[in-house]
């Protein structure tokens, strides 16, 4: 029974009432306070202890996560500019990825710690938490059904960042769009297409990712020449042109291996295709292919080796009437076929 209930139930003394009734009411109130002051003190101390532990634990966890993220950034900056740093992701991408992961972890830890502390404080007031938890569960299910696309985008973004599928500066093919990654978020990824357009791709809509900027790329060039050319001479000319290209800047850095002649890819009646391949720096395959075509074409022209660059030329020594159609019987107006096809004139019905 609370103090307000006791005071409300007790009759108020009338102006002319006795002092004994007032003294009795004061005594009852003092006795109630004396009986419940320990409970009040215990409850207050529990609430203060729970709040203090929650605040300290939240600060310690967030500080630990911040130090861990800073250490990751320092390790990425230490290898930047070295030979090892060229094989790893750049420092800016590592920083953005680590900051995103740290933000998610800090938010999750704060929600768990503060939510648990709030439930413990409500329990200290002898409040039945079963209806509250049941209502929260129903509300969570309803929110999950109503915002399932948002939840899907968020979870996909979290796993994408944790697995480091792509980052800022990578060239990717996301199925629905392709281009260079401009910004990575937990819900939306921003891409810049080849024509300069900005694509906003929801992370939940991405079913597959093709990253063209991780590891290494392959540059492939097909050289079509006539079947009468000497293959060994062609190999020597292409090899010499590729070696000269590998010694010059900036191709000496973009080529991560020797240019290989894989052999004949196709042999036809009017042409044969020689396949040339090279391992390149990520994202530099297109530039290497263009330069390699330029140098191979120039070298073959200097060596007198002609390339097949279109439809085969017609043989001028052939029969000029080979492409002419056979004469038709309808060409003569007196032929039986022409007479049979002549329309019958209408009968003369005039009188």
C-alpha positions as CSV (number, residue, x, y, z in Angstrom):
1,X,0.0,0.0,0.0
2,X,1.4,3.4,-1.0
3,X,1.6,6.6,1.0
4,X,-0.9,8.3,-1.3
5,X,-3.5,5.5,-0.8
6,X,-3.1,5.8,3.0
7,X,-3.5,9.6,2.9
8,X,-6.5,9.4,0.6
9,X,-8.2,6.7,2.7
10,X,-7.7,8.6,6.0
11,X,-10.5,11.1,6.8
12,X,-9.3,14.7,6.8
13,X,-9.6,16.4,10.1
14,X,-12.3,19.0,10.3
15,X,-11.4,22.5,11.4
16,X,-12.9,21.7,14.8
17,X,-11.6,18.1,15.0
18,X,-9.3,16.8,17.6
19,X,-5.5,16.8,17.4
20,X,-5.4,13.1,18.1
21,X,-6.7,12.1,14.7
22,X,-4.0,14.3,13.0
23,X,-1.4,12.8,15.1
24,X,-2.6,9.3,14.3
25,X,-2.4,10.0,10.5
26,X,1.1,11.4,10.8
27,X,2.1,8.4,12.8
28,X,0.7,6.1,10.2
29,X,2.6,7.9,7.4
30,X,5.8,7.9,9.4
31,X,5.4,4.1,10.0
32,X,4.8,3.4,6.3
33,X,7.9,5.4,5.4
34,X,9.9,3.6,8.0
35,X,8.8,0.2,6.7
36,X,9.5,0.9,3.0
37,X,12.6,3.1,3.1
38,X,14.9,0.1,2.7
39,X,13.0,-1.0,-0.4
40,X,13.2,2.4,-1.9
41,X,16.9,2.6,-1.2
42,X,17.5,-0.9,-2.6
43,X,15.6,-0.1,-5.7
44,X,17.3,3.2,-6.2
45,X,20.8,1.7,-5.7
46,X,19.9,-1.1,-8.2
47,X,18.8,1.4,-10.8
48,X,21.9,3.6,-10.3
49,X,24.2,0.5,-10.5
50,X,22.5,-0.8,-13.7
51,X,22.7,2.6,-15.4
52,X,26.4,3.1,-14.3
53,X,27.4,-0.4,-15.5
54,X,25.6,0.1,-18.9
55,X,27.2,3.5,-19.5
56,X,30.7,2.2,-18.6
57,X,30.3,-1.0,-20.6
58,X,29.0,1.0,-23.6
59,X,31.9,3.4,-23.5
60,X,34.4,0.6,-23.1
61,X,33.0,-1.4,-26.0
62,X,32.8,1.6,-28.4
63,X,36.4,2.7,-27.4
64,X,37.7,-0.8,-28.1
65,X,36.0,-0.9,-31.5
66,X,37.4,2.6,-32.3
67,X,40.9,1.5,-31.5
68,X,40.5,-1.7,-33.5
69,X,39.4,0.3,-36.5
70,X,42.2,2.8,-36.2
71,X,44.7,0.0,-36.0
72,X,43.3,-1.5,-39.2
73,X,43.6,1.9,-40.9
74,X,47.3,2.3,-39.8
75,X,48.2,-1.1,-41.1
76,X,46.7,-0.2,-44.5
77,X,48.6,3.1,-44.6
78,X,51.8,1.4,-43.7
79,X,51.9,-0.7,-46.8
80,X,50.5,2.0,-49.1
81,X,53.1,2.9,-51.8
82,X,55.1,-0.3,-51.4
83,X,55.1,-3.4,-53.7
84,X,52.8,-5.2,-51.3
85,X,50.4,-2.3,-51.2
86,X,49.9,-2.6,-55.0
87,X,48.5,-6.0,-54.5
88,X,46.2,-5.0,-51.7
89,X,43.2,-2.7,-51.7
90,X,44.1,1.0,-51.3
91,X,44.1,2.8,-48.0
92,X,41.0,4.9,-48.7
93,X,38.9,1.8,-49.5
94,X,40.2,0.0,-46.4
95,X,39.3,3.1,-44.3
96,X,35.8,3.4,-45.7
97,X,35.2,-0.3,-45.2
98,X,36.5,-0.3,-41.7
99,X,34.5,2.8,-40.8
100,X,31.3,1.2,-42.1
101,X,32.0,-2.0,-40.1
102,X,32.8,0.0,-37.0
103,X,29.6,2.0,-37.3
104,X,27.5,-1.1,-37.6
105,X,29.3,-2.8,-34.6
106,X,29.0,0.3,-32.4
107,X,25.3,0.7,-33.2
108,X,24.6,-3.0,-32.5
109,X,26.6,-3.0,-29.2
110,X,24.9,0.2,-28.0
111,X,21.4,-1.2,-28.8
112,X,22.1,-4.4,-27.0
113,X,23.6,-2.8,-23.9
114,X,21.1,0.0,-23.5
115,X,18.2,-2.2,-24.3
116,X,19.2,-4.8,-21.7
117,X,19.8,-2.1,-19.1
118,X,16.3,-0.6,-19.8
119,X,14.6,-4.0,-19.3
120,X,16.6,-4.5,-16.1
121,X,15.5,-1.1,-14.8
122,X,11.8,-1.9,-15.5
123,X,12.3,-5.2,-13.7
124,X,13.6,-3.4,-10.7
125,X,10.2,-1.5,-10.5
126,X,8.4,-4.9,-10.3
127,X,6.9,-4.3,-13.7
128,X,5.7,-7.4,-15.5
129,X,7.8,-7.6,-18.7
130,X,6.0,-10.4,-20.4
131,X,3.3,-8.3,-22.1
132,X,5.9,-5.7,-23.1
133,X,8.2,-8.3,-24.7
134,X,5.2,-9.9,-26.4
135,X,4.1,-6.6,-27.8
136,X,7.7,-5.8,-28.9
137,X,7.8,-9.2,-30.7
138,X,4.6,-8.6,-32.5
139,X,5.7,-5.1,-33.5
140,X,9.0,-6.4,-34.7
141,X,7.3,-9.0,-36.9
142,X,4.9,-6.4,-38.3
143,X,7.8,-4.1,-39.0
144,X,9.8,-6.9,-40.7
145,X,6.9,-7.7,-43.0
146,X,6.3,-4.0,-43.8
147,X,9.9,-3.1,-44.4
148,X,11.3,-6.4,-45.7
149,X,12.9,-4.7,-48.7
150,X,14.7,-2.3,-46.4
151,X,15.8,-5.1,-44.1
152,X,17.0,-7.1,-47.1
153,X,19.0,-4.2,-48.5
154,X,20.6,-3.5,-45.1
155,X,21.6,-7.1,-44.4
156,X,23.0,-7.5,-47.9
157,X,25.0,-4.3,-47.4
158,X,26.4,-5.6,-44.1
159,X,27.5,-8.9,-45.5
160,X,28.9,-7.2,-48.7
161,X,31.1,-4.9,-46.5
162,X,32.2,-7.7,-44.2
163,X,33.2,-10.0,-47.1
164,X,34.8,-7.1,-49.0
165,X,33.1,-8.0,-52.3
166,X,33.9,-4.6,-53.8
167,X,34.9,-1.1,-52.7
168,X,35.3,2.5,-53.9
169,X,37.3,2.6,-57.1
170,X,36.5,-0.9,-58.3
171,X,34.9,-1.6,-61.6
172,X,32.1,-4.1,-61.2
173,X,29.3,-5.7,-63.1
174,X,26.3,-5.9,-60.7
175,X,23.9,-7.4,-63.3
176,X,21.4,-4.6,-63.1
177,X,24.1,-2.0,-63.8
178,X,27.9,-1.8,-64.3
179,X,30.6,0.8,-63.8
180,X,33.0,2.2,-61.3
181,X,32.0,2.2,-57.6
182,X,31.7,5.8,-56.4
183,X,30.2,5.2,-52.9
184,X,29.3,2.1,-50.9
185,X,26.5,2.3,-48.3
186,X,24.6,-0.2,-46.2
187,X,21.5,0.2,-48.3
188,X,22.6,1.6,-51.7
189,X,25.7,1.3,-53.8
190,X,26.5,4.2,-56.2
191,X,28.0,3.4,-59.6
192,X,29.3,5.6,-62.4
193,X,28.6,4.1,-65.8
194,X,30.7,4.4,-69.0
195,X,28.6,7.3,-70.3
196,X,29.0,9.2,-67.0
197,X,25.6,8.3,-65.6
198,X,25.2,7.6,-61.9
199,X,23.4,4.4,-61.0
200,X,21.9,3.9,-57.5
201,X,21.7,0.1,-57.0
202,X,20.0,-1.3,-53.9
203,X,22.1,-3.9,-52.3
204,X,19.2,-6.3,-51.9
205,X,18.7,-6.4,-55.7
206,X,22.2,-7.5,-56.5
207,X,22.2,-11.2,-57.1
208,X,25.8,-11.5,-58.5
209,X,28.9,-9.4,-58.5
210,X,31.7,-9.4,-61.1
211,X,34.6,-7.5,-59.8
212,X,37.0,-6.5,-62.5
213,X,39.5,-4.7,-60.2
214,X,40.6,-7.5,-57.8
215,X,43.6,-9.8,-58.4
216,X,44.6,-9.4,-62.0
217,X,43.1,-9.0,-65.4
218,X,43.7,-10.7,-68.8
219,X,44.2,-8.9,-72.0
220,X,43.4,-10.9,-75.1
221,X,44.1,-10.0,-78.8
222,X,43.1,-11.9,-81.9
223,X,45.4,-11.5,-84.9
224,X,43.9,-12.6,-88.2
225,X,46.3,-13.3,-91.1
226,X,46.1,-15.1,-94.4
227,X,46.6,-18.9,-94.3
228,X,49.6,-18.6,-96.7
229,X,51.7,-16.7,-94.1
230,X,54.6,-18.3,-92.3
231,X,53.5,-19.0,-88.7
232,X,57.0,-19.0,-87.2
233,X,57.7,-15.6,-88.8
234,X,54.4,-14.3,-87.3
235,X,55.4,-15.6,-83.9
236,X,58.8,-13.9,-84.1
237,X,57.4,-10.6,-85.2
238,X,54.7,-10.6,-82.4
239,X,57.1,-11.7,-79.8
240,X,59.6,-8.9,-80.7
241,X,56.8,-6.2,-80.6
242,X,55.6,-7.5,-77.2
243,X,59.1,-7.4,-75.7
244,X,59.6,-3.9,-76.8
245,X,56.3,-2.9,-75.3
246,X,57.1,-4.5,-72.0
247,X,60.3,-2.4,-71.7
248,X,58.6,0.9,-72.0
249,X,56.7,3.0,-69.5
250,X,53.9,2.8,-68.4
251,X,53.4,-0.7,-69.8
252,X,56.3,-2.2,-67.8
253,X,54.1,-1.7,-64.7
254,X,50.8,-2.6,-66.2
255,X,52.0,-5.9,-67.6
256,X,52.3,-8.4,-64.8
257,X,53.7,-11.2,-67.0
258,X,55.2,-11.8,-70.5
259,X,52.9,-11.6,-73.5
260,X,52.1,-15.2,-74.5
261,X,51.2,-16.5,-78.0
262,X,48.7,-19.2,-77.2
263,X,48.6,-20.5,-80.8
264,X,46.0,-20.8,-83.5
265,X,42.5,-20.1,-82.3
266,X,40.8,-20.7,-85.6
267,X,41.7,-21.8,-89.2
268,X,39.4,-20.9,-92.1
269,X,39.6,-21.0,-95.9
270,X,40.5,-17.3,-96.1
271,X,42.1,-16.5,-92.7
272,X,43.6,-17.9,-89.6
273,X,43.5,-16.4,-86.1
274,X,46.5,-16.2,-83.8
275,X,45.5,-15.8,-80.1
276,X,47.7,-13.5,-78.0
277,X,47.3,-13.1,-74.2
278,X,48.9,-11.2,-71.3
279,X,48.3,-10.8,-67.6
280,X,47.8,-7.2,-66.6
281,X,47.2,-5.0,-63.6
282,X,43.5,-5.0,-62.5
283,X,41.4,-2.6,-64.6
284,X,44.1,-2.1,-67.2
285,X,43.3,-4.9,-69.6
286,X,41.5,-2.6,-72.1
287,X,44.3,-0.2,-72.4
288,X,46.9,-3.0,-72.8
289,X,44.8,-4.6,-75.5
290,X,44.6,-1.4,-77.5
291,X,48.3,-0.7,-77.3
292,X,49.1,-4.3,-78.1
293,X,47.0,-4.2,-81.2
294,X,48.6,-1.0,-82.3
295,X,52.1,-2.4,-82.0
296,X,51.3,-5.8,-83.6
297,X,49.7,-4.1,-86.6
298,X,52.7,-1.8,-87.0
299,X,55.2,-4.7,-86.7
300,X,53.3,-6.9,-89.2
301,X,53.1,-4.1,-91.7
302,X,56.8,-3.5,-91.5
303,X,57.5,-7.2,-91.9
304,X,55.2,-7.3,-95.0
305,X,52.7,-9.6,-93.4
306,X,49.1,-8.7,-94.4
307,X,46.3,-9.0,-92.0
308,X,42.7,-10.0,-92.8
309,X,40.5,-7.1,-91.6
310,X,37.2,-7.7,-93.3
311,X,35.3,-9.6,-96.0
312,X,37.6,-11.6,-98.4
313,X,38.4,-9.8,-101.6
314,X,36.7,-11.0,-104.9
315,X,38.8,-12.8,-107.4
316,X,39.0,-10.6,-110.5
317,X,40.0,-13.6,-112.7
318,X,36.7,-15.4,-112.2
319,X,33.8,-15.8,-114.6
320,X,31.9,-12.5,-114.9
321,X,28.7,-14.3,-115.8
322,X,28.8,-16.5,-112.7
323,X,26.6,-14.1,-110.7
324,X,24.1,-13.5,-113.6
325,X,20.6,-15.1,-113.4
326,X,19.5,-17.5,-116.1
327,X,17.3,-16.1,-118.9
328,X,13.6,-16.2,-118.3
329,X,11.0,-17.4,-120.7
330,X,8.9,-14.4,-119.8
331,X,11.4,-12.1,-121.4
332,X,10.0,-12.7,-124.9
333,X,6.5,-11.4,-125.5
334,X,5.8,-14.1,-128.1
335,X,6.8,-17.1,-125.9
336,X,4.0,-19.5,-124.9
337,X,4.6,-18.6,-121.3
338,X,4.1,-14.9,-121.9
339,X,1.0,-15.5,-124.1
340,X,-0.4,-17.7,-121.4
341,X,0.2,-15.1,-118.8
342,X,-1.4,-12.3,-120.9
343,X,-4.8,-11.2,-119.3
344,X,-7.9,-12.1,-121.3
345,X,-9.6,-8.9,-122.6
346,X,-13.2,-8.4,-121.3
347,X,-16.0,-9.3,-123.7
348,X,-17.6,-6.5,-125.7
349,X,-21.2,-6.2,-124.5
350,X,-22.0,-3.0,-126.3
351,X,-24.9,-3.2,-128.9
